Amino acid sequence: MQKEYKTITSIAGPLMVVEGVEGVKYEELVEIQIPGEKEVRLGKVLEASEGRALVQMFESTQGTVTEGAKARFLGETMKLGVSEDILGRVFNGAGKPIDGQPDIIPEKRLDISGAAINPYSRDYPNDFIQTGISTIDCLNTLVRGQKLPVFSGAGLPHNRIAAMIARQAKVKDGSDFAVVFAAMGVTFEEAQFFQSEFEKTGAIEKAVLFVNTADDPVVERIATPRLALTAAEYLAYEKEMHVLVILTDLTNYAEALREVSAARKEVPGRRGYPGYLYTDLATIYERAGRIKGKKGSVTQIPILTMPEDDITHPIPDLTGYITEGQFVLSRELHRKGIFPPADVLPSLSRLKDKGIGEGKTREDHAGVMNQLYASYARGKDVRELAVILGEAALDEVDRAYMKFAEAFEDKYIRQGEYEDREIDTGSLDLGWELLKILPKSELKRVKEEHIAKYMKD
């Protein structure tokens, strides 16, 4: 029996207070009927104590009056209707279809709150996912079940990189693969860009899109990543698919969280974000992984823009603690016109060793990765030295390293937006090609037999 109350006492921004309530639970959905309106407005319970419920509205409270308004508590939390028909569909941040096609007939309805995977049930991530981007596949390898965030900055092309990964990502063993894409707080143009990119390349057939634009309600923005992860868990653990979840932009999500926290008059933490930001982000990130005895997996690529390019800002800082690495974008390379502008040296994939080697990629992968990384680091040091001392002060080996760094940025980091590089014939072979610039005596991180086999004159 749904309980109905006419005791709405106050409305402040997106929040509404209902007095004299009984048996109301946290996150329970509420329908608000405004006098003179046919449509009901939806909200959810943020707090319930001592007979009072604080309700966060999913839409604007403009023009709402307390007199004569009714609140109906539905006795259930927000759920997403799922079936295999969600593939190829576009939903808004509330889980409603926005692609002009009919509603799906759900096989079941799942609570979007979900839960982190029990550590005891987790299986270790150890299978390679190919994105077609050399700086990820070779140097910061993505593994099934991993969480690898992209740290970007305002104005950097993270949206194009997200679309590129979503189009090109695949697993080499031919298993069923799907992409769940969630955009939070994006502009209308960005939403259109993502949708048209998926449709234009046919990637939409193996994808599910959730789009929350900047003018959509804040509370919807908080629900969007959870809707996406609920869809991903269903496809992974019930339909045995390997699912890649791309979440952009987590900074907009954290801003929405801060807005709700301020409306609730909570004591702020660092930079005004709520003190529970770490815990809240963990409830999203920890839903990635593999479960023992289940074929499917959920892999996450959260994308966040670092305010003022500050990697110590609370959002990237806390994300770095929870996830297994980071893929950092460089403003300097972006200014040089290099796409994708991957900043190789601070980027890191903590699980890369589990996804590379014979049977997964190629036996020379670890050596090539280490040699490219070390050579580029030395090349950048030499370049800085040349600025201070002049190129004339450099010896022959230093000049080779400087030449290598230039070629590495121009040919290895730089690649076309629709260029899908295979790990073996693309990224690794290109790596060997570039290592020819250096004297053989400098190749200390690759095995002699690999040099003989792969370094073709």
N, C-alpha and C positions, 0 to 999 in steps of 0.2 A: 504494500500500500504506500503510495507516494504521499509524503507529508507536504501540506501547503500552508504557508504563513503569510499574513498580511502585516507583519511587524518589521518591515524594512525601516530602520530609523535614520540612517544617514548614508549619503553618497559623497565620496571624495575621490575625484579622478576616476581611475578604473576600479576602485574598491567600493564595496557596499556592505553595510552591517545589518544583519538580521538578528533580532532579539527573540528570546523565549523558545529557542529550538531544542529539540531532543533527539538523541541518537544519531547526530550528524557526524560524519567522518571526514578526515583529511583527504583532499583531492576529489571529494564527491562532486558530481556534476549537479548544477542548479539551473532551472529554467526560470527566467524572470518575465512575468507578464505585465506589460505597462498598459494602463488604461488608454483605450482608443487605438491601440496597435494590434494588428492581427498576428504578426510574427512574434514568436517568443525570442528573448535574448538569452544567450547561454553564458554561464560562468562556472567557476569551480571553487571549492572551499579551500582557502589558504590556512585557516585557523579555526578551531572550534573548541571553546572552553566556557564553562559556567553558563551554559544556555545561550551563548552568543556565537554567531558564525560570521567570519570575515570572508566575503566572496569576491574573488577577482573576476571581472567581466572579460569575455572573449572579444567584445566589441565596444565601441564608444558608448559612454553613459550620457552623452549629450541629449538634452531634452527629456531626461528621465526625472520623474517626480516620485517621491516616496508615498504620497497619498494615493491609496487605491491600488498600489502595485503589489503583486503577489510573487512570492518565491516558492518554487516547488523543488524539493530535494529528491533527486532521482534514485538514490540508493546505490549508484554504481559510479566507478571512475571512468575516465576517458578510455575508449576501446577502439581498436582498428579492425575493421572487417577484412579478412585476408582469404585469398585463394590464388591459384596459379595465374588467374586472369589479371593480377596486379602488374605482371610484366608487360611493358610497353605502354603503361599508363602514366598520366601526370596528375598529381593531387596537390591541393593547397596545404597550408600548415595545420589545418584542422582535419586532414585526411579525406576531404571531399574532392571528387574528380573535377578537374578544370579543363579537360581536353575536349569537351563537347561530346564525349561518348557516354553511353548509359552507365548508371551505377553498377558496380560489380556485385554479383551474388556471392556473399561470403561463405566460405566453407566453415569458418569459425570466427569468433570475435576475440581478440587478444588484448589484455590490459597493456597500455603503452609504457607503464612505469618499469616493467621488466625487473631484472636483477643482474648483478654482476655474476659471472660464472664462478661457481664454487672452486677454489684452488685445487681441492682434491680431485675434482672431475676434469680438470684441464689437461689437455694433451699438448705436448711441446710443439710450437710452430717450427716446421722444418722443410717446407716445400716452397720452391721458387715461384714468384709471380712476375711475369714479364710485362713491363709497362711500355716498352719501345723507346724509353728515354735512357740514353747511355749513362748519364750521371746518377740515375737511380739504379738501373739494372746491374751495372758493373761495379760502381763505387759505393752505393748505399742500398744494397739489395733488399727488396721487399719480400717478406716471407708470409705464407698463408697463416692467418691468425694473429698477425702483428698489428701494432698501432704505430704508424709512422707519420707524424704531423709535418705539414709544410709551414714554415715560418716565413711570412711575406711582409710587405710594407705597403702603405698607401700608394697607389699608382703603379705597382708592379704587376706583371701579367699573370697573377695566380689563377684567375678565372680561365684563361686560355690553357694553362697547364692542367687544371682540373678537368677541363673538357677533353684534353689530349689523353690523359690517363684513363678517363672513363671510356673513351672510344677504343683505345688500343690494348687495355689490360687483358691478359689471358693467362691460362695455365697450360704448361707444355704437355701434360698427359692427356689432354682432350676431355677432361671432366666438364660437367655442366658448370657454366660460369655466368654470374649475373652482377650487375652494378646497381647499387641503390644510391641515389644522389639526392642530397638535401641542401637546399639553398636557404639561408636565414637572413632576413633583413636586407636582401639585395634590391637594387633598383629595378624598375620595370624593364629597362633595356637589357640588364644582365639576365633577368629571368627569360626574356625572349631569346637572348643569345644562347643560353644553355638548351632551351627547348629546340630551337632551330638546328643547333649543332648535332644534337642526338638524332633528330629526324632526318637531317640531310645525309648523314653517314650511315643511317640504318641501325645505329647503335641502340636506338630506342627499343628495339625488339627484345633485347636482353637486359633492359633497364627499367627501374621504377624511379620516378622523379617526384620529390616533394618540394614545392616552391612557396616560400613565405617572403613576400615583398616588404619593403620598408614601411609602407602605409598600412600593413596588416597589424592586428592587435599584438601587443607585447607578449601577452600570455600565450598566444599561438606560437610565437618564436621559441618559447621555452619548450613547447610540446613537439616542435618539428623534428629535432634530432631523435627524440624518443619514438616518434612514429616511424622514422626511417629505420631505426635499429630493430623495432618490432617486426617490420616487413622483412628485414635482412635475416633475423633469427628464424622466422618461419621458413624462408626459402632455404636456409642453410641446414637447419636441424630436422626439418620435417620433409623437405623436398630434396635433400642431399646435394645441394648446390654449393659451389664456392662463391661467396659473395664479397665484393669489394664495396665498402661504404665510404663515400666521399662527402664530408660535411664542410660546407663553406657558408658563412665565415663565422668561426667560433667567437671572434671578438664581438660581433653583433649579438650573439647569444649571451655573452657575459654582460654586455651593456644592458640587455633586457632584464637580466637577473638583478643588476644593480638598481634599475628603475623600480622593479617590484619591491626590492628590499627597502628602498628609500620610502616608497609609498606605505610600507608597513611600519615605518619609523624604527627600523632595526639599527643597532649600533654598527657603524661601518668598520670595515677592516682596512687593509692596504688600499690606498688611492680611492677610497669610497666604495670598493667592492665588498659584498657581504663576507663575513668571516668564514662562511661555509663554502666559498668558491671552490676550494680544493676538493672537498667532498662531493660537491655537485658535479664538477667536471669528471671526477672518478666514476660517478654513476653512469656517465656516457661512455668514457674510454674503456672501462673494464667489461663492457658488454662485447668486446672483440675477443676472438680466440677460437680454440678448437676444443671439442668435448670428446673424452674417451668413448670409443664405441660408436661415434657418429661420423659419417663420411664428410659432411659439409664443414665449412669454416666461415667465420666472419672476420674480415681484415678491414682495418680502418685507416683512411687518410683524412684526418681533420686538417682544415686549412685555416690559419688565423693571420690577420694583419697586425703586426706589432706597432702599437702607437709610437710615433716618432722613431721608428726602427729600433726601439729599445728592447733588446733580448732579455733584459732583467725585469721588464714590466710583469706584473702579477700573472697575466694570462699565459704568455709563453713560458714564464718561469715555472708555474705550477704544472703546465702541460708537460714540460720536460721531465718533471719528477715522475709523472704517471706513465708516460709513453716510453717506447723502446727506441729512442733516437729522435732526430729531427732533420728535415731537408730545408736548408736555409737559402733564400733568394738574395741576390746581391744587387744593390742599387748601382754600384760601379759598373758591373757588367751590363746592366740594363741600359746605362747611359752610352755604353759602347755599341749598343744595338745588337747585343747577343741574346738569342732566345733559345732555350729557357735560361734565364740568368742565374744558374745554380752556383752558389758559393760553396765550392767543394770542401774547403778545409774545415770550416766549423760544422759541416753536415756530418751526420753519423747514423748508422743503422746498427743497433746493438745486437741484432739477431742475424746479421748478414752471413756470418760463418756457417749458420745452420742451413742456409738455402743455396749454397754454392758448392762447386766441386763436381767430380765425375758422377754421372747418373742424374744430376740436377741441372748443372749448366755445362762446364767443361773443366777438365783437370787443371788447366793453367789459370783459371779464374782468380784464385787467391793471389798468386804471384803477380799477375798483370795489375790487379787492383792495388796491391801494396806498392808496386814499382811506379805506377802512374801517380799515385797520391804523393809519394816521397819526392818524385822528380818535379812535380808541379810546385810543391812547397819550397823546394830548393830554388826553382826557377823564379818564384815570386820574391824570395830573399835577394837573389842576384839582381833582379830588376830594381829593387829598392836601393841596393848598393850602387848600381850604375847611375842612379839619379844623383847620389852624393859624390861619388868619385869620378864619374864619367866612364863611358864604355872602354876607353883606351886602357884603363887600369885593370880590366878583366882579362883572365887567361883564357885559353882555348876551351877548356871544359866549362867554365862559367858562361862563356858565350853560347855554348851548345845548350846549356840549361835554360838560358834566356830565350833562345830560339824555340826550345821545346815548350816553354810556358805560353808563348804567343800562339804556337800551332795548336796547343791543347785547348786554349780558349776558343780559337777560331774554327777548329774542325771537330773537336770532341764534345765540348760543352754546347757549342752552337749546333742546332739542327732545325730542320724545317718543321713547321707546326703540324704538318700531315706526314712527317717522315717517321715511319714505324721501324725502328732498328731491331733486327733479331739479335739475341745475345751473342751467338757464336759467330755468324758471318758478318754481323754488324759491329757491335760494341767491342768485342774482344779482338777481332781482326784489326779494327781501326786503332785500337790501343797498341798492338804490335807495330803497326805502320808508323805511329808517332815515336815509338821507342827507338826506331832506327836513327833518329836525329842525334841520340846520345852515343858516346863511345861505348863499345861492348863491356869495357872494364867497369863502367858505372852501373851496369845492370846486375846489382847484387841481390835483388829480391825475387828474381825469377830463376827457375832451375835451368841448368845447362841443356838438359834434354828438351825442355820446352823452347829454348832459344833456337836450337837446331831444327825443331819441328815446325815452329810457327813463324819465325822471323825469316820470311822469304826475301831474297835479294831482288 
